[in-house]
Amino acid sequence: MRVFELAKRNFKEIMRDRILIAFLIGLPVVFMLIFGFAFRGMDIQELSLGVVDQDNTPISEAFATDCLENIPALETSSYNSESEAMEELRVGDLDGVLIIPEGFGAAVQHKTGINLTVFYDETDLAVGERLTSIIGSAAIAFSGVDIPVHIDDHPSQTEEIGYMNILGPGMTVFGLLILIPTAASLIAKDKEKQMMPRLLTTPLKPWEFIAGYSLPYIPVLIIQIGIYLGIAYALGLKIVGNFGLVLLILFLLGLSGVALGMIFGTLIKRESQAPISWLLIIPMAMLSGAWFSTEGMNSVMVGIAKAFPPTYAIRAAQDVISRGLGFENIATDFYILLGFAVGLFVIGAMLFRRRMLA
Amino acid sequence: MAVNGIDLSINRGELFSLLGPNGAGKTTTINMLCCLLKPTRGTASILGYDIMKQPYQVKRRIGVSPQETAVSDLLNCWENLSLVGKAQGMQSATLRKRSRELLETMGLVDRARDQVRKFSGGMRRRLNMIMALVHDPEILFLDEPSLGLDPQARRAIWDYVTQLKGKKTILLTTHYMEEADTLSDRIGIMDEGRIVALGTSDELKRSFTETRTMIVSAGNVTPTVLAGLRAKYLRVEASDEELKLSDKDLDFKEIIDYLHSQGVTVCSAALEQPTLEDVFLSITGKALRE
């Protein structure tokens, strides 16, 4: 079929362009290595803590309300049962859960030692350290400095995860965004070097052009995802949830990137103009949470971030990779991402048809 | 306006050249005929198919060699030809056979597996033309096929175009007078979006150049001889041992007889042929390369 001939040619053009391949594959990998060291132990702003008071004494109540609620770095909320709080922690709505055990009030009264249990979200490595430190200090201050307070901390995940669980998905998302200038430059190059006009004098139909310039990126983005995740895995990435779902999320983001590239490529005249798309890529990546936590970001920026597909991709990917959530938990993000991919493709195709084939 | 009201008919099997300076509207004309540009007014048909209403029927029957070499640098010759051939719906076996024939004819078969980025300008030009021919189109558009080539490569392109004469209908654009003069059955001279003159090379030269010039290499030209010539002809210039006579009507035999009768030794004599440049100059009042 004619469309496959065009797709095959475009695939060869991509794969034989060594600089482009180095850029497409190498840049995120280098970033992964550099940022892996540079941002280790990065701090977060405010921690959300669920408190389960199993003691139910005036003293434990005073600790939960008067003491913990007044700590600026904490945003506390009370839960009646441990399971309810743990579910909130599991889906990422809480950073940690504090269990105040039976006997806490008596222990404080009699100035004996007491063990507090803290569960925390290990998705962000800084959380556990900060949370145990804050609660420990608060408990000691509340009960008297000479009374030992032991904190039993438990990560919320069953598997131990490392910093690569933050960086790996973030860099994969960033790498997929590099598809935008790549796809744009292929179209712009063909326009600039008169290949596009030549092809437009053949009986290729509009849909064949659109498919011919999009299809070659499917194997490319599959290769990208494989290499990025493979390297991240080698550097310590642990995927707790469904691996297939992770691939699907990243694939949808890749399609959005190709569609955005098609839009850019149609609008620009020369290949040298393709890097203009970085003006979109950098804010998209920065605001998505791919590189660092966006907690505490002002509402305007949060609103802008919601207009970009990487925001949903990184959130859904993190939920599956590090929290082990299933499709039902990330369905909203998934469908928004799907909507972006389809919508951007339709816009790209319409624009391509209008500009190139009018 | 790049093209402004062209009324033109090209016969089947004819090699028609559009000659004109840069910006005359030649490429725009070709782009419209190839369905790359929509004319704001008017229409055209190719082999009976309307370029506006039946673009796919038109595209199936044309081959285009654009002004800039439209080839994929990272592909080799076979791959470039495969792309265009398959886009035109050719079967693989036919495509391969036809590609080989053309690559052999144009002297590229030995380099056919090399990526085009390693090719010289002339080789790229030849591949550019092969890509227009691979699907054996009935109509061929050659937009400045020899632009920027050295004389040898230009000659190779001309030789091949000459071979195609009569077998294909060819519309060629050029701003090289010699190219149009040598290759064309008919020539349309374009300027500022219009065809300002149309005909065979000889017709154009006859119709649009009013004066003829004769160059005579002679000895013993006396002032009396010169006075006699100046009395009869519009312009007579004498330098060293050369006479240059210009007028609407120049009778070769009459001039030679007159010179002999006056004792002038005539070494050689020739009527200078007007060029298409002269034609263009006489029509537009400016040189072709301005």
Interface residues (C-beta under 8 A of the other chain):
Chain A: R2 E5 L6 R9 K12 E13 R16 D17 K193 Q194 M195 P197 R198 L199 L200 T201 T202 P203 L204 K205 A358
Chain B: N31 C34 C35 L36 K38 Y56 K59 R60 I62 V64 P66 Q67 E68 T69 A70 V71 S72 D73 L74 L75 E79 S82 L83 V84 K86 A87 Q88 G89 Q115 M131
